[in-house]
Amino acid sequence: MAGLLSLFQKKKAAPGLCSAVIVAAGSARRMEGIDKILAPLGELPVIVHTLYAFQDCPGVDEIVVVTREDLLVEISGLCKDYRLDKVTKVVVGGAERIHSVLAGLREVNPAAELIAIHDGARPLVSQEVLNEVVARGWATGAAAPAVPITDTIKREENGQTVETVDREQLRAVQTPQVFEAGLIRAALEKAVQDGESLTDDCAAVERLGMRVSLTAGSRENIKITTPFDLLLGEAILEGRARGV
């Protein structure tokens, strides 16, 4: 394992090809019948906002979208209609997120040296967040944006508080999470082999003993999970339009 990690911990001298895997294969169980990926946000569907962010990022060379089989034709059509020419493939994901990410990794350009993995339901990621995390990914081999926890965090048992957790060292990690291509493939394949069902790609890399560098995230980089998040997203778009 030490030999494997030393290989990935070498810093990249000059950026090469960076591919983005956009994971949009979830079932949206908490959206009260709304398909969050296709839900309107402002004048565009959520997934189109997400893809435009990566389309506009100069540090990303190609995009592979992973979605459900029933959305394959519709999302492919949206990519064509909105001229998202960085999207090279739209493919079907797996039963769990980890399998969907691996499905995307199998379809990226074989020459890609860096992989950015992003939630399709995070449509408001900024170019500042994208550029910083991609640059840190090239420098360290593993990077993710994060924001400090502002709420008081309690640990509970049986509906009662047990302790108050010190939030000073806690961070809420967002996407995109960016990795050296060989590292994230090895980490996810090892997790699947070990029967681990992970909701976070950083966790797969951490299981190999490698630390992930954290960059500045954004409160605006929300994940659309409930109908309320769509209202919040609309407010963020309105604020951006006013220059707030």
N, C-alpha and C positions, 0 to 999 in steps of 0.2 A: 504493500500500500504506500509506503514512503516513496518508492520509485515513481508510482503513478502521480502522487501529489507534486513531486518535484518537477515533473514534466509540465504540469499545468500552471505552476507558480512562476514560470519564466515570463518576464514581461515582454509584450509585443513591441518591437522597435517601431513599426509603422503600421497603421491600420490597413487591413485587407478587406475582404468581403464580409458584410454583416447582413444576416437574414433575420427577419422578424416572423415569429409564429404567433398568430392571433387566435386565441382559444375562445370559440363561440359555440360550444356544443352542449351547454347546460340546459336543464329542463325548466328553469324559471318557476320552481314550485311556489315561491313566495310572492309572485307577481299577480296573483288573483286573476289568472286567465290571460294576462298580457304577455306576449312574447317579448322579453326585454331587448333582445338583439334587434328586432324590427320595429320596436316602439318608436313613435315620433318624438324627437327632441329638437325643439325649434323647427326648422324647415327640413330636417334630414332624419332618417332612421339612425338609431344609436350606433349600429355597426358602421355606418358610413362616416360618422364623426370620428370613430376610432381609427378607421383605415386612412382617412385624410391626414390624421396626425402623423402617421408613419410614412405616408406618401410624401408629405412635405418635409420630412426629416432628411437632411443631406447625408447623415451618417448611416442610414438604412438603405440597403441596395435592393432587397426583394422582400416580398410579403407572401407568406403562406397562411391561408385561413383554414381553420379546422372547425367544422360545424356538424349539426345533426343531418342525417340523411334527408329528412323532410324539408330542410332549408337549403339544400345544396343548389338546386336550380335557381331559387330566388336570390340567394346571396351572389351567385355567379352573375346573374343578371344585373344586380346592383353595381357590381364591380365594373361591368361593361358600360352601363348607363352613365356612371359618374366618372368614367375614364380613369379608373384607378390602375394605371398601367404597371405599377410595381407589384401588383398581385399576380403571381405566376401560377398559383394553383389554389383551388378550393377543394378540400378533401373532407371525408367523413371521419369523425372522431370515434372514441371508444366509450365504454360504459362509465368509466371514471376519468377524472381530469388527467391523471398521470398517463393514461393510455392515449388520450387525445393529444397531449403534448408529444408523446413519442410518435404518434401518427404524423404530426407536423414535421418533426425532426427528420423523418424518413423521406420527406418530400422536398426539403430545402436543397439549394444548390450544393453539390458535394464539395465545392471549393470554399464554402462558407467557413470562416474561422471563428466567428462570433455569432451567437444566437441571442436575440432579444425575445423573451416570452411575455406576452401581454394578454390580460383579460379583455375579451371583446366587449364586455360590458363596462369598461372604463373609457368612456368616449371623450373625456375632457383633459386628458394628459397634455401638458404644455410642451412646447419645443424646448424650453429651458430644462425641464425635468428629463426629457428624452436625451438631449445632447449631453448633459452631465453624466447620466448613468451609462450611456454608451461609451463615453470617453473613459470612465472609471473601469468599465468592463474590459476595455483594451489594456488598461494599465495593470489590472490585478487578476483578471480571469474570472471574477465573480463579483457582481455588484447589483444593488437594488435600492430604489428610493424609499425613504421612510420619513415619518413625521412623529414628533413627540406625543406621548399620551397626555391628554389634558384632564381627563376625568379621574376621580378617585377610584381606585381599583380594589375590590374586596374579593377575598377567597371565601367560598361558602361551602358548607356541608349541611345537607338536609334542610335547606332553606334558611340557615342561620349563618351569620358572619363568623369566620374563624380568625381572620387577620386582615389588616390593611396592607396591601402590597406597595412597596416603594416604587413609585412611577418614574423616578429620575432616570433609571436605566432601562426603561421600557420604551419601545418604539412600535408603531403600527407600520408594517411593511406593505408597500404597494407594488404595482407592476408598472413598467416592464422590469423583469429581472433578467439580467444580462450575464451570459457565461461564455467561456471558451467552449467551442463546439464539442470537442472530444470529452471534456469534463462533464458537461450536462448529459450527454448521451450515456456515459459510463455510470453516472450517479443515478439516473432514472432507471436504467436497466437493472442496476444492483437493487434498487428499491423494489422493483417489480419482482425480481428473483427472490427477495426476502419476504415478499407478501405484504409490503408496506403500502398503505393507501394514503398518499400525501396530498394535501390541498395547496401546498406551497413548494415551489421548485427549489428555493433556497434550502429547505429542509433536506432535500435529497443530497445536495452538495455538502451540507454540514455533517451528514451521516458518514461521509468519507474522511472527516477530520479537517476539512478546509473551511476557513472563515470567509464570510461574505462582506465586502465593503459596502457601507451605507452612504448614500448620497441624499441630498435634500429633496424630499418629496413635496407635495402640495396638498393643501386642504381641498383644492378644487378637483383633485384627481380621484373623484369618488367612483365607487362601483355601484352600478344600477342593480339593486337587489330587490327593492320593494317599490310600489307605486309612489311613495313619498320621495324616493330618490329621483324620480323623473321631475317632480316639482322643484327639488333642489337644483337639479341640472338646468332646468329652465331659468331659474334665478341666476345661476352662474353665467349662463350665456347672455342674459340680459345685462348683467353687470359688465361683462367683457365688451358688449356693444357700446356701453356708455363710458368705457374706459376706466371703470372702477377696479 
